[in-house]
Amino acid sequence: MTTPDTLSKLAAVLESRKGGDPDSSYVARLFHKGDDAILKKIGEEATETVMAAKDARHGGEPAKLVGEVADLWFHSMVLLAHFGLGPADVIAELERREGLSGLEEKARRPG
């Protein structure tokens, strides 16, 4: 299974959880609670990712970092799905940026 297949399959599962029973599905519960709950989880997962990276820097388990990044990606995909977006939208944006330096790309952003 390739990475885009995995992300596409996950996106389809997330989409299928919209309007689902919040008592039987964690994702349905997040959708039911709304974007503030999803954003809170992303903040928690981002903090846990930072801490796992700091631990890895000092000899901690790299697998912990991978697990935290997976949690962060997962919750980011929940947020995308909440707004009717998916991994293809992010991939398209990354492809649009391909070949641009980071400084050049940032300078092109409005505001």
BAROVEX-394748 format. One record per residue: residue number from 0; residue in three letters; chain; x, y, z of N, C-alpha, C, CB in turn. Coordinates in pm, 1 decimal, decimal comma. Glycine has a CB too. Layout:
BEGIN
- NUM;ALA;A;X;Y;Z;X;Y;Z;X;Y;Z;X;Y;Z
...
//
This chain:
BEGIN
- 0;MET;A;85,4;-117,5;0,0;0,0;0,0;0,0;90,2;124,2;0,0;-97,3;-0,4;123,5
- 1;THR;A;60,9;216,9;-87,6;140,6;338,7;-93,8;83,7;443,6;0,8;145,7;393,1;-237,5
- 2;THR;A;164,0;542,3;30,0;122,0;647,8;122,6;-5,0;717,9;75,6;233,5;749,9;139,7
- 3;PRO;A;-14,2;760,3;-52,9;-139,2;825,1;-94,3;-260,8;734,3;-77,5;-128,8;869,4;-239,0
- 4;ASP;A;-243,3;602,2;-100,2;-355,1;510,0;-79,6;-397,3;508,4;66,5;-317,4;368,3;-125,2
- 5;THR;A;-300,7;505,3;155,2;-329,8;503,5;298,2;-403,8;629,8;338,6;-200,6;489,0;379,7
- 6;LEU;A;-356,2;744,3;292,8;-422,1;870,4;326,7;-561,7;877,9;266,0;-337,9;988,9;279,2
- 7;SER;A;-577,3;831,7;142,8;-709,0;832,4;78,2;-806,7;741,7;151,4;-697,2;788,9;-68,0
- 8;LYS;A;-759,5;624,0;190,8;-846,4;531,6;264,7;-885,9;591,1;399,5;-776,1;395,5;285,2
- 9;LEU;A;-789,6;651,2;468,4;-821,3;714,6;595,9;-920,7;828,6;576,3;-693,6;766,3;663,4
- 10;ALA;A;-901,1;908,6;472,2;-993,9;1019,2;444,4;-1134,8;967,2;420,9;-946,7;1100,1;322,3
- 11;ALA;A;-1146,8;855,0;351,2;-1278,5;796,6;326,5;-1343,6;749,4;456,4;-1267,2;679,9;228,2
- 12;VAL;A;-1264,7;689,6;544,1;-1317,7;646,4;674,1;-1363,6;767,5;754,6;-1210,8;566,4;753,4
- 13;LEU;A;-1282,1;872,1;757,3;-1319,9;992,4;831,2;-1450,1;1049,7;776,7;-1208,0;1097,8;824,0
- 14;GLU;A;-1459,8;1055,9;645,7;-1581,7;1109,3;582,7;-1703,6;1025,7;622,6;-1566,8;1111,7;428,0
- 15;SER;A;-1685,7;894,8;631,8;-1797,1;806,1;666,6;-1842,4;824,4;811,3;-1757,3;661,1;643,6
- 16;ARG;A;-1760,0;885,3;893,3;-1794,0;906,5;1034,4;-1873,3;1034,9;1057,9;-1667,7;909,7;1117,5
- 17;LYS;A;-1879,7;1121,5;956,9;-1958,8;1244,3;971,9;-2104,3;1207,3;995,8;-1945,4;1335,8;846,3
- 18;GLY;A;-2161,6;1265,9;1097,8;-2300,8;1237,0;1130,1;-2319,8;1103,3;1198,4;-2383,2;1240,9;1006,3
- 19;GLY;A;-2210,3;1034,8;1229,5;-2218,6;906,2;1297,0;-2252,5;922,4;1444,5;-2088,2;830,6;1281,9
- 20;ASP;A;-2269,3;810,1;1509,5;-2305,1;807,2;1650,8;-2184,1;844,2;1736,2;-2359,0;668,2;1690,6
- 21;PRO;A;-2189,4;958,1;1806,3;-2076,5;1000,3;1888,5;-2047,2;905,6;2004,5;-2102,2;1137,8;1942,0
- 22;ASP;A;-2141,3;818,4;2037,9;-2118,5;722,6;2145,7;-2045,7;597,7;2098,3;-2249,7;683,7;2208,5
- 23;SER;A;-2036,7;579,1;1965,8;-1974,0;457,3;1915,6;-1849,4;483,2;1831,4;-2073,1;379,8;1834,7
- 24;SER;A;-1816,9;610,7;1807,1;-1701,6;642,8;1723,2;-1630,6;766,1;1777,5;-1744,8;665,5;1576,7
- 25;TYR;A;-1500,7;752,4;1800,3;-1419,4;865,0;1846,4;-1424,5;979,7;1746,1;-1273,8;820,8;1869,3
- 26;VAL;A;-1411,8;948,9;1618,1;-1412,6;1052,8;1514,7;-1550,2;1118,2;1506,4;-1373,1;993,8;1377,4
- 27;ALA;A;-1655,3;1039,2;1512,2;-1790,8;1096,3;1511,9;-1808,5;1190,1;1630,9;-1897,9;984,1;1515,4
- 28;ARG;A;-1750,1;1153,1;1745,0;-1757,4;1238,5;1864,8;-1686,0;1371,1;1840,6;-1695,5;1166,4;1987,0
- 29;LEU;A;-1567,7;1364,9;1778,1;-1496,4;1489,8;1746,9;-1578,0;1577,0;1652,0;-1358,6;1459,5;1684,9
- 30;PHE;A;-1631,7;1516,4;1545,7;-1714,2;1593,6;1452,2;-1834,3;1654,3;1524,4;-1761,6;1504,5;1335,2
- 31;HIS;A;-1896,5;1577,0;1612,3;-2013,4;1623,6;1685,5;-1979,5;1742,1;1776,5;-2072,2;1509,6;1767,7
- 32;LYS;A;-1861,7;1737,2;1838,3;-1820,0;1845,1;1928,9;-1779,4;1970,7;1853,1;-1704,2;1798,6;2016,3
- 33;GLY;A;-1739,6;1956,0;1726,5;-1708,0;2072,9;1644,4;-1560,0;2102,7;1635,1;-1778,1;2192,2;1698,2
- 34;ASP;A;-1531,1;2207,5;1559,7;-1390,8;2235,6;1529,1;-1309,0;2277,8;1650,6;-1382,7;2342,7;1424,9
- 35;ASP;A;-1369,8;2336,7;1752,2;-1291,6;2372,1;1871,3;-1232,9;2247,0;1937,4;-1379,4;2449,2;1972,3
- 36;ALA;A;-1310,2;2140,0;1944,6;-1260,4;2014,7;2003,2;-1149,1;1955,3;1917,3;-1375,4;1912,8;2018,9
- 37;ILE;A;-1166,5;1962,8;1786,7;-1064,0;1911,1;1695,3;-937,2;1993,9;1708,4;-1114,5;1912,4;1548,7
- 38;LEU;A;-950,8;2124,7;1713,3;-834,7;2213,0;1727,8;-762,1;2188,6;1860,0;-878,2;2359,7;1718,5
- 39;LYS;A;-837,0;2163,8;1965,4;-775,4;2132,8;2093,9;-690,5;2007,0;2083,5;-882,4;2115,8;2202,5
- 40;LYS;A;-743,7;1903,9;2016,1;-668,0;1779,5;1998,7;-542,4;1803,7;1915,5;-755,6;1671,8;1932,0
- 41;ILE;A;-551,4;1885,3;1812,9;-433,7;1914,8;1731,7;-328,3;1985,2;1817,1;-471,9;2002,0;1609,2
- 42;GLY;A;-370,0;2078,1;1899,5;-276,3;2145,1;1989,3;-208,3;2047,5;2083,9;-347,8;2252,1;2068,9
- 43;GLU;A;-287,2;1956,1;2141,5;-230,6;1854,6;2230,1;-130,4;1766,3;2156,2;-342,0;1768,5;2290,3
- 44;GLU;A;-169,2;1722,3;2036,8;-82,4;1632,6;1959,9;43,4;1704,9;1912,7;-158,1;1574,9;1839,5
- 45;ALA;A;31,3;1832,7;1878,3;149,5;1910,1;1837,5;247,2;1921,6;1954,1;108,6;2051,3;1787,4
- 46;THR;A;195,3;1947,4;2073,3;280,8;1956,4;2191,7;348,0;1822,1;2219,9;198,7;2001,8;2314,2
- 47;GLU;A;272,4;1714,1;2209,5;329,2;1581,4;2231,7;434,7;1547,7;2126,5;218,7;1475,7;2230,9
- 48;THR;A;415,3;1595,0;2003,7;514,5;1574,6;1897,6;644,1;1648,1;1931,3;459,3;1622,9;1761,3
- 49;VAL;A;631,2;1771,2;1975,0;749,1;1849,1;2012,8;824,4;1779,0;2126,1;708,4;1992,5;2055,3
- 50;MET;A;752,4;1732,6;2225,6;817,5;1666,4;2338,8;884,6;1536,2;2295,1;715,3;1638,2;2450,3
- 51;ALA;A;821,3;1460,8;2207,7;880,9;1336,4;2159,3;1006,9;1365,0;2077,6;779,4;1257,3;2074,8
- 52;ALA;A;1006,0;1473,4;2000,5;1124,7;1510,9;1922,9;1238,8;1551,0;2016,0;1091,9;1626,5;1825,6
- 53;LYS;A;1206,6;1624,0;2120,3;1310,2;1662,3;2217,2;1366,7;1538,7;2286,9;1253,0;1761,0;2322,0
- 54;ASP;A;1278,6;1444,5;2319,6;1325,2;1319,5;2380,3;1414,3;1242,1;2283,3;1205,4;1232,6;2423,5
- 55;ALA;A;1372,8;1234,2;2156,0;1452,0;1161,9;2055,0;1589,3;1226,2;2038,2;1377,7;1159,1;1919,4
- 56;ARG;A;1592,9;1357,0;2046,2;1719,4;1429,8;2035,0;1816,1;1388,5;2144,3;1695,4;1580,5;2041,0
- 57;HIS;A;1761,9;1348,3;2257,2;1844,7;1311,3;2372,1;1845,5;1160,7;2395,2;1795,4;1382,4;2497,5
- 58;GLY;A;1830,3;1084,6;2286,2;1840,8;939,8;2296,1;1711,1;866,5;2322,3;1934,7;906,2;2401,6
- 59;GLY;A;1599,7;938,5;2320,4;1469,7;873,8;2339,8;1432,3;788,0;2219,9;1361,1;978,6;2364,7
- 60;GLU;A;1324,8;718,0;2233,5;1280,2;623,1;2131,7;1223,1;694,9;2008,9;1175,2;528,4;2190,5
- 61;PRO;A;1286,8;678,0;1890,8;1234,5;740,5;1768,5;1092,5;695,5;1733,4;1326,3;709,8;1652,6
- 62;ALA;A;1056,6;573,5;1769,7;921,7;524,2;1741,1;816,1;608,9;1811,7;908,3;377,3;1783,5
- 63;LYS;A;849,4;663,9;1926,0;756,2;752,0;1998,2;727,6;877,3;1915,4;813,9;791,4;2137,5
- 64;LEU;A;832,7;930,4;1853,6;815,0;1047,2;1767,0;725,2;1012,3;1648,4;951,8;1099,4;1717,3
- 65;VAL;A;749,5;898,0;1587,3;665,6;855,3;1474,0;519,9;842,7;1517,6;715,9;720,3;1416,2
- 66;GLY;A;497,7;784,4;1633,1;361,0;769,6;1683,0;292,1;902,7;1706,9;361,4;690,2;1810,3
- 67;GLU;A;366,2;997,0;1762,4;307,1;1129,3;1787,6;278,9;1204,4;1657,9;399,8;1212,7;1876,2
- 68;VAL;A;369,3;1192,9;1560,0;343,6;1256,3;1430,3;221,1;1191,4;1364,5;468,6;1244,7;1337,3
- 69;ALA;A;207,8;1060,6;1377,7;89,4;993,2;1323,1;-38,1;1047,7;1388,3;99,3;839,9;1344,5
- 70;ASP;A;-35,5;1067,4;1520,3;-151,3;1125,0;1588,7;-180,8;1266,4;1538,2;-128,0;1127,1;1740,2
- 71;LEU;A;-75,4;1344,3;1517,9;-91,4;1481,2;1468,8;-150,1;1481,8;1328,1;43,4;1555,1;1470,2
- 72;TRP;A;-95,1;1396,1;1241,4;-149,0;1387,4;1105,2;-295,4;1343,9;1107,7;-65,9;1289,1;1020,3
- 73;PHE;A;-326,3;1243,2;1189,1;-462,8;1192,4;1197,9;-559,7;1304,5;1235,4;-471,0;1078,1;1300,4
- 74;HIS;A;-527,6;1376,2;1342,0;-618,5;1481,5;1386,9;-623,7;1597,8;1288,0;-576,3;1532,2;1524,2
- 75;SER;A;-513,6;1623,1;1217,1;-515,0;1724,6;1110,9;-608,2;1681,2;998,6;-372,2;1748,9;1055,8
- 76;MET;A;-609,1;1551,5;969,1;-700,5;1501,8;865,6;-845,7;1510,1;910,2;-666,1;1357,7;829,3
- 77;VAL;A;-870,8;1490,7;1039,7;-1006,3;1508,6;1092,2;-1049,6;1653,4;1070,1;-1013,2;1471,3;1243,9
- 78;LEU;A;-960,0;1747,8;1098,0;-991,9;1889,0;1078,0;-1019,1;1918,9;931,2;-878,1;1977,1;1129,2
- 79;LEU;A;-933,9;1867,4;843,7;-957,2;1886,8;699,9;-1094,6;1834,1;660,7;-847,4;1816,5;616,6
- 80;ALA;A;-1126,8;1713,2;705,4;-1256,7;1653,2;671,3;-1371,6;1737,9;724,6;-1266,5;1510,2;727,4
- 81;HIS;A;-1354,0;1793,7;842,9;-1458,1;1879,3;901,6;-1491,5;1995,9;808,2;-1412,7;1932,8;1039,5
- 82;PHE;A;-1390,3;2045,5;737,4;-1409,9;2157,7;645,8;-1426,2;2114,4;500,5;-1293,9;2252,8;656,8
- 83;GLY;A;-1452,8;1985,5;479,4;-1477,5;1935,9;344,0;-1351,3;1924,7;259,3;-1575,3;2025,5;274,8
- 84;LEU;A;-1237,4;1911,9;324,7;-1109,1;1901,1;255,2;-1047,2;1766,0;285,2;-1013,1;2015,5;296,6
- 85;GLY;A;-938,1;1735,8;215,1;-872,1;1608,1;238,8;-725,6;1613,3;201,9;-940,6;1498,3;161,3
- 86;PRO;A;-660,2;1499,6;210,0;-517,0;1495,0;181,8;-482,0;1540,0;40,5;-465,8;1356,0;203,7
- 87;ALA;A;-569,4;1516,7;-54,9;-542,2;1559,7;-193,2;-526,6;1711,2;-200,7;-655,4;1513,5;-287,8
- 88;ASP;A;-600,3;1784,3;-117,4;-588,3;1930,4;-116,1;-451,1;1973,2;-64,2;-699,4;1992,8;-29,8
- 89;VAL;A;-402,7;1904,2;37,7;-271,2;1936,6;92,4;-161,7;1897,7;-6,9;-249,3;1864,9;227,8
- 90;ILE;A;-176,1;1781,8;-68,2;-77,6;1738,3;-167,5;-73,0;1836,0;-284,0;-110,2;1596,5;-218,2
- 91;ALA;A;-188,5;1882,8;-328,4;-192,0;1981,0;-437,8;-118,3;2108,8;-398,4;-337,8;2013,8;-476,5
- 92;GLU;A;-134,1;2151,6;-274,8;-64,8;2271,8;-228,7;85,8;2248,2;-221,9;-118,0;2315,1;-91,1
- 93;LEU;A;126,4;2131,9;-174,2;269,8;2100,0;-171,2;328,1;2094,0;-312,4;293,4;1966,2;-98,9
- 94;GLU;A;252,4;2037,5;-405,5;298,1;2033,5;-544,3;308,2;2173,9;-602,6;203,6;1948,0;-629,3
- 95;ARG;A;214,8;2261,3;-566,1;219,2;2399,8;-613,8;347,1;2467,6;-565,7;95,0;2478,5;-565,3
- 96;ARG;A;390,6;2434,7;-446,8;509,3;2496,8;-388,1;640,4;2434,8;-437,2;502,4;2486,8;-238,0
- 97;GLU;A;631,1;2320,6;-502,2;752,0;2251,1;-544,9;837,1;2341,0;-634,6;715,9;2120,9;-618,4
- 98;GLY;A;964,8;2345,1;-605,7;1056,8;2425,9;-684,5;1073,6;2568,1;-634,3;1011,1;2429,5;-824,7
- 99;LEU;A;991,3;2608,6;-540,5;1005,4;2741,7;-480,5;1089,4;2729,7;-355,0;866,4;2804,8;-448,1
- 100;SER;A;1172,8;2827,2;-332,3;1242,7;2828,1;-203,7;1141,2;2862,7;-96,4;1362,8;2929,7;-203,2
- 101;GLY;A;1168,0;2820,6;25,1;1078,0;2851,5;135,6;1059,5;3000,5;155,5;1129,2;2790,1;262,5
- 102;LEU;A;1167,0;3076,3;139,0;1157,9;3221,5;155,3;1075,0;3284,3;43,9;1297,9;3283,9;158,0
- 103;GLU;A;1093,8;3235,6;-78,6;1017,0;3288,0;-192,5;868,8;3255,0;-175,0;1070,1;3229,3;-326,7
- 104;GLU;A;838,3;3132,0;-134,6;700,1;3092,0;-116,9;634,3;3175,2;-7,4;691,3;2942,7;-83,7
- 105;LYS;A;703,2;3195,5;101,4;646,8;3274,4;211,6;623,1;3419,5;169,2;740,4;3270,0;333,9
- 106;ALA;A;712,3;3475,8;88,6;698,1;3613,9;42,3;576,8;3630,6;-48,6;824,3;3658,2;-31,1
- 107;ARG;A;535,2;3524,3;-116,7;418,8;3531,0;-205,6;284,7;3526,1;-134,3;425,0;3419,6;-303,1
- 108;ARG;A;287,6;3487,7;-7,5;162,3;3475,9;67,9;104,8;3613,5;96,3;184,5;3399,3;199,7
- 109;PRO;A;-27,3;3625,3;87,3;-89,1;3754,6;118,8;-78,8;3784,1;268,7;-237,2;3756,3;74,1
- 110;GLY;A;-72,5;3911,6;300,1;-77,9;3958,8;437,4;39,5;3923,1;516,3;-194,6;3908,5;503,8
//
